[in-house]
Amino acid sequence: MLIALALIIGFFLLVTLLPMSYSQHYLVRSCDFVRLQVFYIASAIAVVSLYLLWQSGNSGYLYTALTALLTMILQGKWIFPYTWLAKKEVKTASVSEDHSVRIMSANVLMSNHNSEQLISLVDKHQPDLLITLESDSWWENKLAVLKKNYPYFIECPKDNRYGMHLYSKFKILDAQICELIEDDIPSIHILFENNEGLEMQGHFIHPAPPSPTEEDSSRPRDSELIMVAKALKNPSRPTIVAGDLNDVAWSRSTRLFMQISGFLDPRKGRGFYNTFHASYFFMRWPLDHLFHSQGFKVKRIKRLAKYGSDHFALLTELVFENAKQQSLEDKPKELKQEEIQELAMSKADKRKVPRFEKK
């Protein structure tokens, strides 16, 4: 038993330490995703080791317990900001306040054909903006029924699992579809006006994940995040970035995105809102994100019911009040340029991201 526990906790300590490197190989970056699961496993090993130490008196179990505790501390440092125990990064709006914008993002899973269930969720929650990911021509045809309530829409169907559609109740003043890093991997960027006449920007992205079937390296994904962060730093109007980032909230690349852009994460202090994988409760992590510029308060964040996809849809309701608040993310006076260059591709250029500058 001692040998088995030592081997198991040794492996998970390695999984904990590997992401500290700058390696962008998918095997290393995949270790970012399972921090919550590793924390739970290490907790169980610590309890079992202490029990066996008490039962047998074998000091070897003390070492496995201490290794498990070290693993828990290292993992807990990354995931703690997303627990209910942490301080909220974004202030909470009163339930009586009218919302400024309600956004629903849904990775539909291209092979999933349960369109009725997704449409039912849209009808129930009535988002102002609906962004769908992995939506192809089949999904475009099925979602056409939404156009009676969503008169503004942008359609970019693709059969490579990177299609994207946007449906809006708000007037879209300007819009661009861009391929920021890789061909055939689009992003949608809009300038829109809400019911109160407030102009806002929305940037919806879906970079490729680091995986053996997609990208050996996380560099394209990381480059897209850094590119968007640089372009949207100090925005001239309220700005939102949302989508399936194929990255977890606590990774180095996502944290660097927030440091560069100065954007806030409304999930901090409220919960993980794990949106993937919908079918396996024990292997879930937050892949679908929404970040926003200063000035918003959060009225509601909700992970919605299953609709046949491997992702849950995410609904976020924000109120814009020029709320004064500061990011909880450590933000050094001068970001280390070598850290940015280490993660980004040399061709990444912030000028490719539409900023919709005021005339």
HELIX and SHEET records of a PDB file:
HELIX    1   1 LEU A    2  LEU A   17  1                                  16    
HELIX    2   2 LEU A   18  MET A   20  5                                   3    
HELIX    3   3 TYR A   26  ARG A   29  1                                   4    
HELIX    4   4 SER A   30  ASP A   32  5                                   3    
HELIX    5   5 ARG A   35  SER A   56  1                                  22    
HELIX    6   6 GLY A   60  ILE A   79  1                                  20    
HELIX    7   7 PHE A   80  TYR A   82  5                                   3    
HELIX    8   8 SER A  115  HIS A  125  1                                  11    
HELIX    9   9 SER A  137  LEU A  143  1                                   7    
HELIX   10  10 ALA A  144  LYS A  148  5                                   5    
HELIX   11  11 ARG A  219  LEU A  232  1                                  14    
HELIX   12  12 ARG A  252  SER A  261  1                                  10    
HELIX   13  13 GLN A  337  LEU A  343  1                                   7    
HELIX   14  14 LYS A  350  LYS A  352  5                                   3    
SHEET    1   A 6 TYR A 152  CYS A 156  0                                        
SHEET    2   A 6 MET A 164  SER A 168 -1                                        
SHEET    3   A 6 LEU A 129  LEU A 133 -1                                        
SHEET    4   A 6 VAL A 101  ASN A 107  1                                        
SHEET    5   A 6 LEU A 314  ALA A 323 -1                                        
SHEET    6   A 6 GLY A 295  ARG A 303 -1                                        
SHEET    1   B 5 LYS A 171  CYS A 178  0                                        
SHEET    2   B 5 SER A 187  GLU A 193 -1                                        
SHEET    3   B 5 GLU A 199  ILE A 205 -1                                        
SHEET    4   B 5 THR A 239  ASP A 244  1                                        
SHEET    5   B 5 ASP A 288  HIS A 292 -1                                        
END                                                                             
